[in-house]
Amino acid sequence: MARTRQPVTGKFKPRKDRELRPDEHHLGWDRALQEALDNIGWPRGTHQAQVEFGAVIDVKNPGHVIEYHVTLI
């Protein structure tokens, strides 16, 4: 039976004592994307994929991102 492609999500949580600055948010998504790629498990070959970027945000004044996530579909 051939393996099928399933969505895979990578996550990155910055340390509580080292939140990313607004100009560093890409670093959180970069780490989450790399985790998704490291754990992709798709069959060999070239795949067209949709990439969804998301975050869990703690809204205070100001708010901050507590988890970055990237899903490959």
Buried (B, 14 or more C-beta within 10 A) or exposed (E): EEEEBEEBBBBBBBEEEEBBEEEEBEBBBBBBBEBBEEEBEBEEEEEEBEEEBBBEEEEEEEEBBBBBBBBBE
